[in-house]
Amino acid sequence: MTVDENIGKSKTGPKPKQLEQGTIEGIVVGRDKKIVPPTQVFELAALGCTDRDIASFFGVKEDTLRYNFADDLTKGREELKVSLRRAMIKNALSNMNVTMQIWLSKNLLGMTDSPLNTDDNQPLPWVETVQETQQQGETQDEKIG
């Protein structure tokens, strides 16, 4: 039996699914009039997908995606940042992850491993006048004698 003869023969197992017509709610974009749901753009951006990935997924150009969904892309990426920050703080505090605590203290609080030598951290200069030096000498002479 050849491959062509075997196609369509009943075998055990699930039958292939048939495609059905449905409706998608979204914005019609591009020359091809593709329908792109803003909620899916937001979700893909929140997963960290690039503009190129999202545009390819929907079959539209990157410029078209950015022009029509700039707000959704921005909000999705901000959601990703918030989720990552929550996970990092939870890992640092709940799991007592010292490495994460150090990293967060450096990046969020501006702490460093070693003090910086700046004008603010320099000791004040010690300046003695001639009179103070003579007075100290007299005081020491009085203590000795």
C-alpha positions in Angstrom: 0.0 0.0 0.0 1.4 3.4 -1.0 1.3 6.6 1.0 -1.4 8.0 -1.3 -3.6 4.9 -0.8 -3.1 5.1 3.0 -4.4 8.6 3.3 -8.0 8.7 4.4 -8.0 5.2 5.7 -9.5 4.9 9.1 -7.0 4.3 11.9 -7.5 4.3 15.6 -7.0 7.7 17.3 -8.7 11.0 17.3 -10.1 12.5 14.1 -8.5 15.7 12.8 -10.2 18.9 13.9 -12.1 20.9 11.3 -11.7 24.7 11.1 -14.8 26.7 11.9 -15.7 30.3 11.1 -15.7 32.7 14.0 -15.5 36.4 14.7 -12.6 38.3 16.2 -13.1 41.7 17.9 -10.3 44.1 17.1 -9.0 47.0 15.1 -8.8 46.6 11.3 -5.3 47.6 10.3 -3.1 47.6 7.2 -3.8 47.3 3.5 -4.8 43.7 3.9 -7.5 44.8 6.5 -6.2 42.4 9.2 -8.1 42.4 12.5 -5.8 42.8 15.5 -7.2 42.5 19.0 -5.7 45.2 21.3 -5.9 42.8 24.3 -3.7 40.3 22.5 -1.2 43.1 21.7 -1.1 44.1 25.3 -0.6 40.4 26.5 2.2 39.8 24.0 3.9 43.0 25.1 3.5 42.0 28.7 5.3 38.7 27.9 8.3 40.7 26.6 7.7 40.1 22.9 9.4 42.6 20.6 7.5 44.7 18.1 8.9 42.5 15.4 7.6 39.4 17.1 4.1 40.8 17.6 3.9 42.2 14.1 4.9 38.9 12.7 2.4 37.1 14.8 -0.5 39.2 13.4 1.0 39.4 9.9 1.3 43.2 9.8 4.2 45.6 9.5 6.0 46.9 12.6 5.2 50.5 11.7 1.5 49.7 11.4 1.6 47.9 14.7 3.4 50.8 16.5 1.1 53.4 14.8 -2.2 51.7 15.9 -1.2 50.1 19.2 1.4 52.4 20.8 -0.5 52.7 24.0 -1.1 48.9 24.3 2.5 48.2 23.6 3.6 50.7 26.3 1.2 49.5 28.9 2.1 45.9 28.3 5.8 46.5 28.7 5.1 48.5 31.9 3.1 45.6 33.2 6.1 43.4 32.6 8.4 45.7 34.5 5.9 45.8 37.5 5.6 42.0 37.5 9.4 41.6 37.4 9.9 44.1 40.2 7.3 42.3 42.3 8.9 38.9 41.7 12.4 40.3 42.5 11.2 41.9 45.8 9.3 38.8 46.8 12.4 36.7 46.0 14.6 39.1 48.1 12.3 39.4 51.1 10.3 36.2 51.3 13.0 33.8 50.2 15.7 35.8 51.9 17.8 35.7 48.7 20.9 37.7 49.7 22.1 38.2 46.2 18.8 39.7 45.2 18.8 41.9 48.3 22.2 43.3 47.4 21.3 43.9 43.8 18.1 45.7 44.8 19.9 47.8 47.3 22.4 48.9 44.7 19.8 49.6 42.0 16.8 50.9 43.9 18.5 52.6 46.9 21.7 53.7 45.2 24.0 51.9 47.6 27.6 50.9 46.6 30.1 48.3 47.8 32.8 50.9 48.6 32.5 54.5 49.5 33.1 57.0 46.7 35.8 59.6 47.1 34.0 62.7 46.2 34.1 66.2 47.6 31.2 65.4 49.9 33.1 62.4 51.4 36.5 64.1 51.9 37.5 64.9 55.5 37.6 68.6 56.3 41.0 70.2 56.0 42.9 70.9 59.2 44.3 74.4 59.2 46.3 75.8 62.1 47.2 79.4 62.4 50.5 80.6 63.9 48.8 81.9 67.0 47.1 78.5 67.7 50.5 76.7 67.4 52.2 79.1 69.8 49.3 78.8 72.3 49.5 75.0 72.1 53.2 75.2 72.7 52.7 77.4 75.8 50.0 75.1 77.2 52.3 72.1 76.8 55.2 74.0 78.5 52.9 74.8 81.5 51.9 71.1 81.8 55.5 70.0 81.8 56.9 72.6 84.1 
